[in-house]
């Protein structure tokens, strides 16, 4: 709770009025309340026309359980930005699928905001205020690296890879046709990353994909108890995408680490990759009016 309060203080210092939501956050197992409590809070905010942005306290687990009961009609009628990443990917993709509601895959209250670095914060507010750019640069000036040449333009969709895979076979995963997909994950062994990519490929998720941008795959450990050497995530990506029919870039500073880009889910983007250059441009604002 200390980091939760500290994150709110940081936003209030910037002049924003923050409404914390529920007055109590009694745990229900590994969740921050029962499904009914969490749905009541979220749907209540989705129905309000005086709320401009909903920022998740943290990720974790449990968003998938809420998807059948979200008030998508209210979300469409009262548009607002949903901010978060990791498990929040499920909310982002479902709300985009059924309410055309854009979001920002970006910093969360108790995880990032208490000690968010100035560069990452500037990148977040740039997206939240509707800024576009020809080339998205990381908080320390990082640029993308090419993996497969090509050019694509389309909606920017994605988030946490394992959450995306959990949405396969459900009605809540939007079409990736002509989309630029971005992915990241944390604490996933290479063999699990391999399996998730294989599942997406077998499900046809890559068949009409516009482009792919690979973010951070952090805190992974090689398999040390196997007879053969474990490949790195980067080696797995090259095996899957070196001959892809769409452009692929890697090195996006996005994922489960403190300094990172914020990405406008649902905004139109352009991916340009040559043999020696990769560039992701934000073509269309994710908001109709700046915050």
N, C-alpha and C positions, 0 to 999 in steps of 0.2 A: 504493500500500500504506500510505502514511502516514495517509491519511484513513480507510482501513479500520481500522487499529489505533486511531486516535483515536476513531472511532465506538464501538468495543468498550469502550474505556476509559470513555466516558460512561455506558454501560449498567452496567458493573461498579461505577462510583461510586454508582449508584442501588441497589446491592445485588443485582443479578442475576448469576447464573452464566452466562457466555457460552461456548459451544463453537464455535470458528470453522469447524469442518468440515474440509475437505481441508487437508493440511499444505503442499501446493504448488498454485499457481494458474498453471501454465504456459498461455500463450495458445495457442489454436488458431484462427489467423486473427483475426477480430474477436470471437471467443467466449472465455470464461474456461475453456477446456478442451474436450476432445472431448465429443460427446453422451453417450458411455458414462460418462465421468468425471462429468459433471454429473448424469446420471440416477442413477448409483450413490450420489452424495452425497445428492441430494434424496429418493430412495426410501428410503435408509437412515434419514433423519430421519423420514419419514412413517411408518415401521414401528415407531418407538420410542414407548413409552408414558410415558417420563420427560421428554419435550420438550413444553413448553407453547406455544412460539411460534417460528416460523421467520421471520427478518427478512432480506430480500434485501439483498445488498451494494450492488447498483445495478440499474438497468434496462438498456436497450440493445436487443439482439436475441437471438434464439435460443430463447425459451421455446416457441414454436410447434412446434419440432422435437421437443420432449420429450413432447408431449401423448399420443401413442398408447402410450407406454411407462410412464406413471405408474402407480404401484400404488394405484389408487383404492380397492380393498378395504381396504388398510392405512390409507389416509387416513380412511376412514369408521370403522374400528374404533378408531383412536387419534386422536381429534379434537384439533386444535391450530390456532392462528391463523397464517395466512400473511400477512405484512406486506410491502408494497411498492406500487409503482405503475408506470405506463408499460408496459413489456413484461410486467411481472408480471401485468397484466390477463388475459393468456392463461391463466396458472395459476389465477388466482382464478375465472374463469368456468368452466373445465373441471372444477376440483375441486368447485365448487358444483353443476355439472350432474351429475356422476357419483358424488360422495361426500357431497353435502349439507354440504360443509365451508365454513364461513364464513371471511371474511378481513377484513383492514383495508387499505384503500387509503391508505397512510400512509408515514411517513419511513423511508428506507433507510440502511443502516449508513454507507457511504462517501460518500453524497450529502448527507444531511441531519443525521445525528446528531452529527458533530464540532462543529457550531455551531448546533444547533437552538435557536430562541428559546424562552423560557419559555412564552409563550402557546400556540404551536403544540404544544409538548410536553405541556402540560396538556390540550389538546384530544385528543391521541393517547391519553394514559393514561385519560382519561375514557371513551373508547370501549372501550379494552382491558379496563377494569375493569367494563364492563357498565352504564355510566350511560346513562340515557335523558334526553330533553329535549323540551319542547314546540316549541322553535325553535332550530335550529342557528345559532350566531353565529360569525362569522369571528374570527381571532386579534386583530384590531384593532377588534372590534365591528361588523364589516360585516354587513349584512343583505341578504337576497335582494331582487331587483326583479321585479315581475310582468311577464309577457309575454302569457300567455293564462290567463284565469280558470278555476277549477274546483277540485275536491277529489278526491284519490285516496289510497288506502292499499294498500300491498303491499310485497313484498321490494325492498330497495334494491340495484340491480345496475348495473354499468357499469365505467367506468375510461377508458382511453385510446381515443379514437375510432378512430384508424387501426388499432389492434390488434383492436378489436371488428369492424371491417369485414373484416379478414383472416380472421376466424373464420366469416364467412358461407359457407354451403354446406358446412361441416364439421359433424361430429356433436358438436363441443365447445362450441357456443354454446347456452346455455340459452334457454328460451322467455322472452320479455319480456312475456308476457300478464299484464296487471294489475300489472306491475312499475313501480317508479319508477326510471327510467334516469338516471344521471349520467354526463357526458362531459367530457373535456378533451383538449387536444393542444398540441404545441409545434412551431414551425418549419414549419407547414403553410400554404401560400398559400391565399388565399380560394377560388380556383377548385378546389383540391383538397378543401377542406372542403365546398364545394358538391357535388362529385362523390361524396364519401363519404356525405353525407346523401341524395343521390339514390339511391345504391345501397341504403342501408338501407330507404328508402321503397319502392323497386321490389321488394325482397326480402320486403316485408310486415312488417318489424320494428316499424313504428309502428301497424299495424292495430288491435291490441288493447292497446296500451301504456297503463298507468295514468297516468303522468306523466313529465315530463322536467325535469331540472335541469342548466343549462349552467354549467360551470366555466370555468377560465382557458384561453384560446387565445392562447398567448404566442409572442413572437419571430416573428410573421408579418410578411411584407413585401408591400406592394401590388405589383401587376404594373405596372411602369413602361414596358415595351416594347410595350404594347398600345395600339391606337388609342383605346380607350374607357377610362374611369376604372374602377379596380378597387373593388368594394364592400368594406366591412370585414366581418369575421366576424359582428359583431352585426347588420349589415344582411342578411346571408344567413340568419341565424337567424330574423329577423322575417319574411322572405319565406316561409320554410318553415313556421313555426309560429304566426304571428299568428292563423290561423283553425283551429288544430289542434282535434281532438275531445277532447283531454286537457289538463290544466293544465300550463303551462310557466313556469318561473322562470329567471332569469339572475343572474349576479353571485356565484355560489358561489366562495368563496376556496379553490380546490382546483386543483392542477395542477403544472406545472413552474416553481415559484418557491419561495423559501425559506420564507416564512410562509404556512401553509395549514391548512385543516381536514383531519382524518382521517375517512374514511367507513367505516362498518361494512358491508361487502359481504355481503348475505344477510340482514341484520337487517331487521325490518319497520319501515317508515317511513310517515309521513303528509305529503302535500304539499297545502297550502291556498293558493290564489291568488285574490285579488280584483283589482279594477281598480287599487287603490292599495296592495296589501300582498301579500307572498309569505312563506310560512313552511314550512320543512322540519323536521318533528319526528321524533325517533328513538323509536319506540314500543316496540321489543323489544330486549333486550340481545343483543349478538352473541356473548356467552360465557355458559356455564351457571354458571361459578364465576369470581369476580374473580381477576385475577393478583396 
